[in-house]
């Protein structure tokens, strides 16, 4: 085991301590929402009282989506595949635009009208089906636990590679910080942390990119060196023949581009903004920041192949690069950016899973009387945050070689469940509970089947046929079964 690099570790410890302080501040705000009937508590805990401003909205959206995949796994894969993976990763840049523009005003207005605190609350009111709610909640729990495990792996590897502490120590250090500040601060604590983390992510990206370019002797020199390593490093097809085909790359854009609207932790942001001005500002700022971070960090990974060779795990590329380029204390400060990216995604995902368990399953089906007792709800949210933290820690003990693949699996699973029930439920009056349930079952089932038994059907990423079958099932079943009631149409369309 390597000696601990305290010069790098201490700035990271200070940064994590700041996360605790923000969580404590948010907890004080949350305590004021513990009304006698308990309703104000869940609204504040899950949506922050729907008062998010434009800049904060942009930062929390960017910080929620751009995760360990963008700061650790993505650059690590670009280190191996070169500029081809950089091109592929840029499909994520319009995530904020797609989410806020497509869901936009209607989603926020409807969620306020029906008092929805989670995406499952929206589905419950739209489809009036226990089966839809239960499938949605179980999907959130299963796929988001897998997604959070991937994020924890990325954070632990970053700490391991940069500070010299063991993988398990890094895992524990990171996990406790996330669980505590999410459990005590709720949504407001998460978005306040996300705002700080989004700023830190942006500054860190700029600093690391400039340092890598300078160290490599300029972009032109780096490109020539990449070509010398392998000509495939500077082509759109990568170094592995048959891996980055046109068909697969095009379909991959569906997974990390348009379809991200279906991610519960991302779409929940469209419930929380304050007004139209905040929405428009969130779209503009979020898109600009996404472009800068995605392009900068993935180029760092690709360019890093000319500076450091022989890194066994792609997830160790970024911490290795930063540790070799910067003095230890500066490295610790700079690495706050990647850690912020991971933490901001995990806390948002953890909040959604807590909501699925406490709000969607326990309060609605197991113990409805809790809805009138804010203290009891508070205890449940804290308790489940701790339980989930323990589960994820255990699952992350033996990580895969590259966490990016586990992250993509979890992302696709969520999209297969939520994309069409959310969009069609919002905009198509004929969408009904039978169609939504058929869509969810077809999406989840076909994605898992393709992912395990036929990873590239017709040369496509598995998410494309899964979403196609999910849409077909939704449309056919909705058209041959009873239309939604007049009450639902009146509630969602006002006509």
C-alpha positions as CSV (number, residue, x, y, z in Angstrom):
1,X,0.0,0.0,0.0
2,X,1.2,3.5,-0.9
3,X,1.9,6.1,1.8
4,X,-1.0,8.5,2.3
5,X,-0.4,11.8,0.5
6,X,-1.7,14.2,3.2
7,X,-1.0,17.3,1.1
8,X,-3.6,16.1,-1.4
9,X,-6.0,14.6,1.2
10,X,-6.3,17.5,3.6
11,X,-7.9,19.9,1.0
12,X,-10.4,17.1,0.1
13,X,-11.2,16.7,3.8
14,X,-11.9,20.4,4.1
15,X,-14.1,20.3,1.1
16,X,-16.1,17.4,2.5
17,X,-16.4,19.3,5.8
18,X,-18.0,22.1,3.8
19,X,-20.6,19.7,2.5
20,X,-21.5,18.8,6.1
21,X,-22.0,22.5,7.0
22,X,-24.3,23.0,4.0
23,X,-26.3,20.0,5.0
24,X,-26.7,21.4,8.5
25,X,-27.8,24.7,7.2
26,X,-30.4,23.0,4.9
27,X,-31.6,20.9,7.8
28,X,-32.5,24.1,9.7
29,X,-34.5,25.3,6.8
30,X,-36.1,21.8,6.5
31,X,-37.1,21.8,10.2
32,X,-39.3,24.9,9.6
33,X,-41.3,22.9,7.1
34,X,-42.4,20.2,9.6
35,X,-46.0,21.2,9.7
36,X,-48.5,19.4,11.9
37,X,-49.9,17.4,9.0
38,X,-46.5,16.4,7.6
39,X,-47.3,17.6,4.1
40,X,-45.0,20.6,4.2
41,X,-42.1,18.4,5.2
42,X,-42.2,16.1,2.2
43,X,-42.7,19.0,-0.2
44,X,-39.7,20.8,1.2
45,X,-37.6,17.6,1.5
46,X,-38.2,16.4,-2.1
47,X,-38.6,19.7,-4.0
48,X,-37.2,22.5,-1.8
49,X,-40.6,24.2,-1.7
50,X,-40.4,24.7,-5.6
51,X,-38.4,27.9,-5.2
52,X,-35.2,27.1,-7.2
53,X,-33.9,30.1,-9.2
54,X,-32.4,30.0,-12.7
55,X,-28.7,29.8,-11.9
56,X,-29.2,27.2,-9.1
57,X,-31.5,25.2,-11.4
58,X,-28.8,25.1,-14.1
59,X,-26.1,24.1,-11.6
60,X,-28.1,21.4,-9.9
61,X,-29.2,20.0,-13.3
62,X,-25.7,19.9,-14.6
63,X,-24.2,18.6,-11.4
64,X,-26.9,15.9,-11.2
65,X,-26.3,14.5,-14.6
66,X,-22.6,15.1,-15.1
67,X,-21.3,12.5,-12.8
68,X,-18.4,10.0,-12.3
69,X,-19.1,9.0,-15.9
70,X,-18.2,12.4,-17.1
71,X,-15.2,13.1,-14.8
72,X,-13.7,9.6,-14.1
73,X,-15.1,6.8,-16.3
74,X,-15.5,8.9,-19.4
75,X,-12.0,10.4,-19.4
76,X,-10.7,6.9,-18.6
77,X,-12.5,5.5,-21.6
78,X,-11.2,8.4,-23.8
79,X,-7.7,7.5,-22.6
80,X,-8.1,4.1,-24.3
81,X,-10.2,5.0,-27.4
82,X,-9.0,8.5,-28.1
83,X,-11.0,11.3,-29.8
84,X,-13.8,8.9,-30.9
85,X,-15.0,8.7,-27.3
86,X,-14.8,12.4,-26.9
87,X,-17.1,12.8,-29.9
88,X,-19.5,10.2,-28.5
89,X,-19.6,11.8,-25.0
90,X,-20.6,15.2,-26.4
91,X,-24.1,13.8,-27.1
92,X,-24.8,14.6,-23.4
93,X,-24.3,18.4,-23.8
94,X,-28.0,19.2,-24.5
95,X,-29.3,17.3,-21.5
96,X,-30.4,20.4,-19.6
97,X,-32.0,21.9,-22.8
98,X,-33.9,18.7,-23.6
99,X,-35.1,18.1,-20.1
100,X,-36.3,21.7,-19.3
101,X,-37.5,22.5,-22.9
102,X,-39.5,19.2,-23.4
103,X,-41.0,19.0,-19.9
104,X,-40.9,22.8,-19.3
105,X,-43.7,24.8,-18.0
106,X,-46.4,22.1,-18.3
107,X,-44.5,19.7,-16.1
108,X,-44.0,22.3,-13.4
109,X,-47.5,23.6,-13.5
110,X,-49.0,20.1,-13.4
111,X,-46.7,18.9,-10.6
112,X,-47.8,21.9,-8.5
113,X,-51.5,21.3,-9.3
114,X,-51.4,17.7,-8.3
115,X,-48.8,18.3,-5.5
116,X,-46.4,15.9,-6.9
117,X,-43.1,15.6,-5.0
118,X,-41.5,12.8,-7.2
119,X,-41.8,11.5,-10.7
120,X,-43.8,8.6,-9.2
121,X,-46.3,11.1,-7.7
122,X,-46.9,12.4,-11.3
123,X,-47.4,8.9,-12.7
124,X,-49.8,8.0,-9.8
125,X,-52.1,10.9,-10.5
126,X,-51.8,10.6,-14.3
127,X,-52.6,6.9,-14.6
128,X,-54.4,6.1,-11.3
129,X,-52.8,2.7,-11.2
130,X,-51.1,0.9,-8.2
131,X,-49.3,-1.4,-10.6
132,X,-47.7,1.6,-12.5
133,X,-46.6,3.1,-9.2
134,X,-45.1,-0.1,-7.8
135,X,-43.2,-0.9,-11.0
136,X,-41.9,2.6,-11.2
137,X,-40.8,2.6,-7.6
138,X,-39.1,-0.8,-7.8
139,X,-37.3,0.3,-11.0
140,X,-36.0,3.4,-9.3
141,X,-34.8,1.4,-6.4
142,X,-33.1,-1.3,-8.4
143,X,-31.5,0.8,-11.2
144,X,-30.5,3.8,-9.0
145,X,-28.8,1.6,-6.5
146,X,-26.8,0.2,-9.4
147,X,-26.1,3.7,-10.6
148,X,-25.0,4.9,-7.1
149,X,-22.7,2.0,-6.7
150,X,-21.0,3.0,-9.9
151,X,-20.6,6.6,-8.6
152,X,-19.2,5.4,-5.3
153,X,-16.7,3.2,-7.2
154,X,-15.6,6.2,-9.2
155,X,-15.1,8.4,-6.1
156,X,-13.2,5.7,-4.2
157,X,-10.9,5.1,-7.1
158,X,-10.3,8.8,-7.4
159,X,-9.4,9.0,-3.7
160,X,-7.3,5.9,-4.0
161,X,-5.3,7.0,-7.0
162,X,-4.7,10.6,-5.8
163,X,-4.2,10.3,-2.0
164,X,-2.8,6.8,-1.5
165,X,-5.5,5.7,0.9
166,X,-7.0,2.3,0.3
167,X,-10.0,1.7,-2.0
168,X,-12.3,0.7,0.9
169,X,-11.2,3.6,3.1
170,X,-12.0,6.0,0.2
171,X,-15.3,4.3,-0.3
172,X,-16.3,4.7,3.4
173,X,-15.0,8.3,3.6
174,X,-17.1,9.3,0.5
175,X,-20.2,7.3,1.4
176,X,-20.6,8.7,4.9
177,X,-20.3,12.2,3.6
178,X,-23.0,11.7,1.0
179,X,-25.4,9.9,3.2
180,X,-25.2,12.4,6.1
181,X,-25.7,15.6,4.1
182,X,-28.5,14.1,2.0
183,X,-30.3,12.6,5.0
184,X,-30.3,15.8,7.0
185,X,-30.7,18.4,4.3
186,X,-33.1,16.9,1.8
187,X,-33.6,18.6,-1.6
188,X,-32.6,22.0,-0.5
189,X,-29.3,20.7,0.9
190,X,-28.7,18.8,-2.3
191,X,-29.3,21.8,-4.6
192,X,-27.2,24.1,-2.4
193,X,-24.4,21.5,-2.6
194,X,-25.0,21.1,-6.3
195,X,-24.6,24.8,-6.9
196,X,-21.3,24.9,-5.1
197,X,-20.2,21.7,-6.8
198,X,-21.2,22.9,-10.3
199,X,-19.0,26.0,-9.8
200,X,-16.1,23.8,-8.5
201,X,-16.6,21.4,-11.4
202,X,-16.4,24.2,-13.9
203,X,-13.2,25.8,-12.4
204,X,-11.6,22.4,-11.9
205,X,-12.2,21.4,-15.6
206,X,-10.7,24.6,-16.9
207,X,-7.6,24.3,-14.7
208,X,-7.0,20.6,-15.5
209,X,-7.5,21.1,-19.2
210,X,-5.1,24.0,-19.4
211,X,-2.5,22.1,-17.4
212,X,-2.7,19.0,-19.6
213,X,-2.4,21.1,-22.8
214,X,0.6,23.0,-21.5
215,X,2.3,19.8,-20.2
216,X,1.7,18.2,-23.6
217,X,3.3,21.0,-25.5
218,X,0.1,22.3,-27.1
219,X,-2.9,20.7,-28.8
220,X,-1.1,20.2,-32.2
221,X,1.8,18.4,-30.5
222,X,-0.5,16.3,-28.4
223,X,-2.5,15.2,-31.5
224,X,0.7,14.2,-33.3
225,X,1.8,12.2,-30.2
226,X,-1.6,10.5,-30.1
227,X,-1.3,9.5,-33.7
228,X,2.2,8.0,-33.0
229,X,0.7,5.9,-30.2
230,X,-2.1,4.6,-32.5
231,X,-3.6,6.3,-35.6
232,X,-7.0,5.2,-34.4
233,X,-6.7,7.6,-31.4
234,X,-7.5,10.5,-33.7
235,X,-10.2,9.0,-35.9
236,X,-14.0,8.9,-35.2
237,X,-13.8,5.1,-35.0
238,X,-11.4,4.6,-32.2
239,X,-8.5,2.1,-31.8
240,X,-10.7,-1.1,-31.6
241,X,-11.9,-2.2,-35.0
242,X,-15.7,-2.6,-35.1
243,X,-16.3,-0.9,-31.7
244,X,-17.3,2.6,-32.7
245,X,-19.5,1.9,-35.7
246,X,-21.7,4.6,-37.2
247,X,-24.9,2.7,-36.3
248,X,-23.8,2.1,-32.7
249,X,-22.5,5.7,-32.2
250,X,-25.8,7.1,-33.6
251,X,-27.9,5.0,-31.4
252,X,-25.7,5.8,-28.4
253,X,-26.7,9.4,-28.8
254,X,-30.3,8.3,-27.9
255,X,-29.0,6.9,-24.6
256,X,-27.0,9.9,-23.4
257,X,-28.8,12.6,-25.3
258,X,-32.5,13.0,-25.9
259,X,-33.7,10.1,-23.7
260,X,-32.2,11.6,-20.5
261,X,-35.6,13.3,-20.0
262,X,-36.6,9.9,-18.6
263,X,-34.1,10.0,-15.7
264,X,-36.1,10.6,-12.5
265,X,-33.3,12.5,-10.7
266,X,-33.0,14.8,-13.8
267,X,-36.7,15.3,-14.5
268,X,-37.4,16.1,-10.9
269,X,-35.5,19.3,-11.4
270,X,-38.2,20.4,-13.8
271,X,-40.7,20.3,-10.9
272,X,-38.7,22.6,-8.7
273,X,-38.0,25.9,-10.5
274,X,-39.5,29.2,-9.3
275,X,-40.8,30.8,-12.5
276,X,-40.4,31.1,-16.3
277,X,-37.4,33.4,-16.0
278,X,-35.7,30.8,-13.9
279,X,-36.6,28.1,-16.5
280,X,-35.1,30.1,-19.4
281,X,-31.9,31.0,-17.5
282,X,-31.5,27.3,-16.4
283,X,-31.7,26.2,-20.0
284,X,-29.1,28.7,-21.2
285,X,-26.6,28.4,-18.4
286,X,-27.0,24.6,-18.1
287,X,-26.3,24.0,-21.7
288,X,-23.2,26.2,-21.8
289,X,-21.7,24.7,-18.6
290,X,-22.4,21.2,-19.9
291,X,-20.5,21.8,-23.1
292,X,-17.5,23.2,-21.3
293,X,-17.3,20.4,-18.7
294,X,-17.9,17.5,-21.1
295,X,-15.5,18.6,-23.8
296,X,-12.8,19.7,-21.4
297,X,-12.8,16.5,-19.2
298,X,-13.0,14.0,-22.1
299,X,-10.2,15.8,-24.0
300,X,-8.2,15.6,-20.8
301,X,-8.6,11.8,-20.8
302,X,-7.7,11.5,-24.5
303,X,-4.8,13.9,-24.3
304,X,-3.6,12.2,-21.1
305,X,-2.6,9.1,-23.1
306,X,0.5,11.1,-24.3
307,X,1.5,12.1,-20.8
308,X,1.1,9.0,-18.7
309,X,1.3,5.4,-20.1
310,X,0.5,2.0,-18.7
311,X,-2.4,2.9,-16.4
312,X,-4.2,-0.4,-15.8
313,X,-7.6,0.9,-14.8
314,X,-9.2,3.6,-16.8
315,X,-10.9,4.9,-13.7
316,X,-7.4,5.8,-12.3
317,X,-6.5,7.9,-15.3
318,X,-7.7,11.3,-14.0
319,X,-6.3,11.0,-10.4
320,X,-3.0,9.8,-11.8
321,X,-2.7,12.7,-14.3
322,X,-3.6,15.3,-11.7
323,X,-1.2,13.8,-9.1
324,X,1.7,14.0,-11.6
325,X,0.9,17.4,-13.0
326,X,0.2,19.4,-9.9
327,X,1.9,19.8,-6.5
328,X,0.1,17.7,-3.8
329,X,-1.9,20.5,-2.2
330,X,-3.0,22.0,-5.5
331,X,-3.9,18.5,-6.7
332,X,-6.2,18.1,-3.7
333,X,-8.0,21.4,-4.5
334,X,-8.3,20.5,-8.2
335,X,-9.7,17.0,-7.5
336,X,-12.5,18.6,-5.6
337,X,-14.1,19.1,-9.1
338,X,-14.4,15.4,-10.0
339,X,-15.4,14.6,-6.4
340,X,-18.1,17.3,-6.6
341,X,-19.4,15.8,-9.9
342,X,-19.8,12.4,-8.2
343,X,-21.2,13.6,-5.0
344,X,-23.8,15.9,-6.7
345,X,-25.1,13.0,-8.8
346,X,-25.2,10.5,-5.9
347,X,-27.0,12.8,-3.5
348,X,-29.7,13.5,-6.1
349,X,-30.1,9.8,-6.9
350,X,-30.2,8.9,-3.2
351,X,-32.9,11.5,-2.7
352,X,-35.0,9.9,-5.4
353,X,-34.6,6.4,-4.0
354,X,-35.5,7.7,-0.5
355,X,-38.6,9.3,-2.1
356,X,-39.5,6.0,-3.9
357,X,-39.3,4.0,-0.6
358,X,-40.7,6.5,1.9
359,X,-43.1,8.6,-0.1
360,X,-44.2,6.2,-2.9
361,X,-44.3,2.8,-1.1
362,X,-44.4,3.2,2.7
363,X,-46.7,6.3,3.0
364,X,-49.0,5.3,0.1
365,X,-49.3,1.6,0.7
366,X,-47.8,0.3,3.9
367,X,-48.4,3.1,6.5
368,X,-50.6,5.9,5.2
369,X,-51.0,7.3,8.7
370,X,-47.4,8.6,8.5
371,X,-48.5,11.3,6.1
372,X,-49.9,13.1,9.1
373,X,-46.7,12.8,11.2
374,X,-43.8,14.8,10.0
375,X,-41.4,13.6,12.7
376,X,-42.1,10.0,11.8
377,X,-41.5,10.7,8.2
378,X,-38.3,12.5,9.1
379,X,-37.1,9.4,11.0
380,X,-38.0,7.1,8.0
381,X,-36.1,9.3,5.5
382,X,-33.0,9.4,7.7
383,X,-33.2,5.6,8.5
384,X,-33.5,4.6,4.8
385,X,-30.7,6.9,3.8
386,X,-28.4,5.0,6.2
387,X,-29.7,1.6,5.1
388,X,-29.2,2.5,1.4
389,X,-25.7,3.7,2.2
390,X,-24.8,0.4,3.8
391,X,-26.3,-1.6,0.8
392,X,-24.4,0.5,-1.7
393,X,-21.1,0.2,0.3
394,X,-21.4,-3.6,0.3
395,X,-22.2,-3.7,-3.5
396,X,-19.2,-1.4,-4.2
397,X,-16.6,-3.6,-2.4
398,X,-15.7,-5.6,-5.5
399,X,-16.0,-3.1,-8.4
400,X,-15.9,-3.7,-12.2
401,X,-12.8,-2.7,-14.1
402,X,-14.6,0.3,-15.6
403,X,-17.5,1.9,-13.7
404,X,-18.7,3.7,-16.9
405,X,-20.4,0.5,-18.1
406,X,-22.3,-0.1,-14.8
407,X,-23.4,3.5,-14.9
408,X,-24.7,3.2,-18.5
409,X,-26.6,0.0,-17.6
410,X,-28.4,1.8,-14.8
411,X,-29.1,4.9,-16.9
412,X,-30.6,2.8,-19.7
413,X,-32.7,0.8,-17.3
414,X,-34.3,4.0,-15.9
415,X,-34.9,5.4,-19.4
416,X,-36.6,2.2,-20.5
417,X,-39.0,2.6,-17.5
418,X,-39.8,6.3,-17.4
419,X,-39.3,8.0,-20.8
420,X,-42.6,7.3,-22.6
421,X,-44.9,7.2,-19.5
422,X,-43.5,10.7,-18.6
423,X,-43.6,12.3,-22.0
424,X,-46.8,10.7,-23.4
425,X,-48.5,11.1,-20.0
426,X,-47.8,14.9,-20.2
427,X,-48.7,15.5,-23.9
428,X,-51.0,12.6,-25.1
429,X,-54.5,12.5,-23.8
430,X,-55.1,8.9,-24.9
431,X,-52.2,7.7,-22.7
432,X,-53.8,5.4,-20.1
433,X,-52.7,3.1,-17.2
434,X,-52.7,-0.1,-19.3
435,X,-50.5,1.5,-21.9
436,X,-48.1,2.9,-19.3
437,X,-47.8,-0.4,-17.6
438,X,-47.2,-2.3,-20.9
439,X,-44.6,0.3,-21.9
440,X,-42.7,-0.1,-18.6
441,X,-42.8,-3.9,-18.7
442,X,-41.8,-4.0,-22.4
443,X,-39.0,-1.4,-21.9
444,X,-37.4,-3.0,-18.8
445,X,-37.8,-6.6,-20.0
446,X,-36.5,-6.0,-23.5
447,X,-33.5,-3.8,-22.3
448,X,-32.4,-6.4,-19.8
449,X,-32.7,-9.1,-22.5
450,X,-30.8,-7.2,-25.1
451,X,-28.1,-6.1,-22.7
452,X,-27.4,-9.6,-21.6
453,X,-28.1,-11.8,-24.6
454,X,-27.9,-9.5,-27.7
455,X,-25.8,-6.4,-26.7
456,X,-25.9,-4.8,-30.2
457,X,-29.1,-5.8,-32.0
458,X,-28.8,-4.8,-35.7
459,X,-25.6,-3.0,-34.7
460,X,-27.5,-0.6,-32.4
461,X,-27.1,0.1,-28.7
462,X,-29.6,-2.0,-26.7
463,X,-31.5,1.1,-25.5
464,X,-32.9,1.9,-29.0
465,X,-34.9,-1.4,-29.6
466,X,-35.9,-1.3,-25.9
467,X,-37.3,2.3,-26.3
468,X,-38.9,1.4,-29.6
469,X,-40.7,-1.7,-28.2
470,X,-41.7,0.3,-25.2
471,X,-43.3,3.0,-27.4
472,X,-45.0,0.5,-29.6
473,X,-46.5,-1.3,-26.6
474,X,-47.7,2.0,-25.1
475,X,-49.4,3.2,-28.3
476,X,-51.1,-0.1,-29.2
477,X,-52.3,-1.0,-25.7
478,X,-53.6,2.6,-25.0
479,X,-55.5,2.5,-28.3
480,X,-57.2,-0.8,-27.7
481,X,-58.2,-0.2,-24.0
482,X,-60.4,2.4,-22.3
483,X,-59.4,6.0,-22.5
484,X,-58.5,8.0,-19.3
485,X,-61.4,9.3,-17.3
486,X,-62.8,12.8,-17.8
487,X,-61.5,13.7,-14.4
488,X,-57.9,12.9,-15.4
489,X,-58.3,14.9,-18.6
490,X,-59.7,17.9,-16.7
491,X,-57.0,17.7,-14.1
492,X,-54.1,17.6,-16.6
493,X,-55.5,19.7,-19.5
494,X,-58.3,21.7,-17.9
495,X,-60.8,20.9,-20.7
